[in-house]
Amino acid sequence: MEDKKNNRSRLVGVRFKPEEYRTLFDKCRLTTCRQLSEYIRRVLFERKITVYTRSKSLDEFMAEMIRLRNELSAIGKNLNQTVKKLNSLEQVPEIKMWVLFNDGSNKELHKKIEEIKSRINQFSDSWSQE
């Protein structure tokens, strides 16, 4: 049986100005095409091109959530250390001192949780308006 090879054997050379090439390359990067040649063939033969779209508000949301997650993580680590220290204390005056000392961490944690809720509500409201 004869294997039919579907290899591309014809080469076409096209020259572009630097700004033309940059435009073509930038448009290609926004698609699912893995190579520039694939993108050019799809454009030439009017085949379907899938374009990635990005939502600026979603990007902002993700950046904000990553920042808040990192802050919460740091607060959580501090709280964990506090609980470990609290469990190792044996005398009541030491426990009272630690409770008063770490009351600020607890307030900070609640403040961050409220900030996260607020930001999620703001993004939710802006997305529902779009």
C-alpha positions in Angstrom: 0.0 0.0 0.0 1.3 3.4 -0.9 1.6 5.9 1.9 0.3 9.3 0.8 2.4 11.9 2.4 0.8 15.1 3.2 4.0 17.0 3.7 4.2 20.6 2.6 6.9 20.7 0.0 6.4 24.1 -1.6 8.0 27.1 0.0 6.8 30.7 -0.5 9.0 33.5 0.7 7.5 36.8 1.7 9.4 39.8 2.9 7.9 42.2 5.5 9.0 45.5 6.9 9.9 45.3 10.6 6.7 47.0 11.7 4.6 44.7 9.4 6.3 41.6 10.8 5.8 42.9 14.4 2.0 43.4 13.7 1.7 40.0 12.1 3.6 38.3 14.9 1.6 40.2 17.6 -1.7 39.1 16.0 -0.4 35.5 15.8 0.5 35.5 19.5 -3.1 36.3 20.4 -4.3 33.1 18.8 -4.1 29.4 19.5 -1.7 28.9 16.5 1.6 27.5 17.6 3.6 28.8 14.7 3.5 31.9 12.6 3.3 29.7 9.4 0.2 28.0 10.7 -1.4 31.5 11.4 -0.5 32.8 8.0 -2.0 29.6 6.3 -5.2 30.0 8.3 -5.5 33.7 7.3 -4.8 33.0 3.6 -7.2 30.1 3.3 -9.9 31.8 5.5 -9.9 29.0 8.1 -11.2 29.5 11.6 -8.8 31.3 13.9 -9.3 31.1 17.7 -8.3 34.3 19.4 -7.5 34.5 23.1 -9.3 37.3 24.9 -8.4 38.8 28.2 -10.5 40.6 30.6 -8.8 43.5 32.2 -11.1 43.4 35.2 -10.4 39.7 35.7 -6.7 40.4 35.5 -7.0 43.1 38.2 -9.2 40.8 40.3 -6.6 38.0 40.1 -3.7 40.3 41.0 -5.7 41.7 44.0 -6.7 38.2 45.1 -3.1 37.0 44.9 -1.9 39.9 47.0 -4.6 39.3 49.6 -3.9 35.6 49.6 -0.2 36.3 50.4 -1.2 38.6 53.2 -3.7 36.1 54.6 -1.0 33.4 54.4 1.4 35.5 56.4 -1.3 36.4 59.0 -2.3 32.7 59.2 1.3 31.7 59.9 1.6 34.3 62.7 -1.7 33.0 64.2 -0.5 29.4 64.0 2.7 30.3 65.8 0.6 32.2 68.4 -1.6 29.1 69.1 1.5 26.9 69.4 3.1 29.3 71.9 -0.2 29.6 73.7 -0.5 25.8 74.1 3.0 25.6 75.5 2.4 28.2 78.2 1.6 26.9 81.7 0.9 29.9 83.9 -2.2 32.0 83.7 -0.4 35.4 83.7 1.7 34.3 80.7 -1.5 33.2 78.8 -3.2 36.5 79.6 -0.2 38.5 78.3 -0.1 36.4 75.0 -3.9 36.9 74.5 -3.5 40.7 74.9 -0.4 40.8 72.7 -2.0 38.9 69.9 -5.3 40.6 69.9 -3.9 42.9 67.2 -3.2 39.9 64.9 -6.8 38.8 65.4 -8.1 42.2 64.5 -5.8 42.4 61.5 -7.1 39.0 60.3 -10.7 40.1 60.5 -9.8 43.3 58.7 -8.2 41.4 55.8 -11.2 39.1 55.6 -13.5 42.1 55.3 -11.3 43.6 52.7 -11.4 40.4 50.6 -15.2 40.4 50.9 -15.4 44.0 49.9 -13.1 43.5 46.9 -15.0 40.4 45.7 -18.3 42.4 46.0 -16.8 45.3 44.0 -15.7 43.0 41.2 -18.9 41.1 41.2 -20.9 44.4 40.9 -18.7 45.6 38.0 -19.0 42.2 36.2 -22.8 42.1 36.6 -23.0 45.6 35.0 -21.1 44.5 31.9 
